[in-house]
């Protein structure tokens, strides 16, 4: 296993573990971790599986310790959003400039807000299944969306910026071009 893969795996694992630390609601590194994995892992399977596995393990710990149940009804939607974030990260693999990272970060946060809150409205009992119920659900979620943006922007900067610095100082962490076929 090469140093780059080990380092990336440790970063993803630490990001998932940080969910277990006290934090404001929705200020977590999860979306940033998924974008980061998609953008940095050369191996497509690793890019998708590592963040999902890390999320699943931290969900198990949080589920039993905090919620009294390992799995919540809305989790498949959250996992779908994570997989989408990894796929979005794959799109910026070859050009990880600040602007190329900022747009997907914001777009992913909007997608997560729209999709997960639609699921809360559709499957939950908190809001009537009417147009006004959907609007009420999205309105009530605005503070969480703000926190998601704060977390996503902060952790994207830390993960992408931190790893860029590591690559600058440790040549062995830089992605090597694939050898040409013989």
Buried (B, 14 or more C-beta within 10 A) or exposed (E): EEEBBEBBBEBBBEBBBBBEEEEEEBBBBBBBBBBBBBBBBBEEEBBBBBBBEBBBBBBEBBBEEEEEEEEEEBBEBBBBBBBBBBBBBBEBBEEBEEEBBEEBBBEBBEBBBBBBBBBBBBEBEEBEEEEEBBEBBBEBBEEBBBBBBBBBBEBBBBBBEEBEEBBEEEEEBEEEEEEEEE
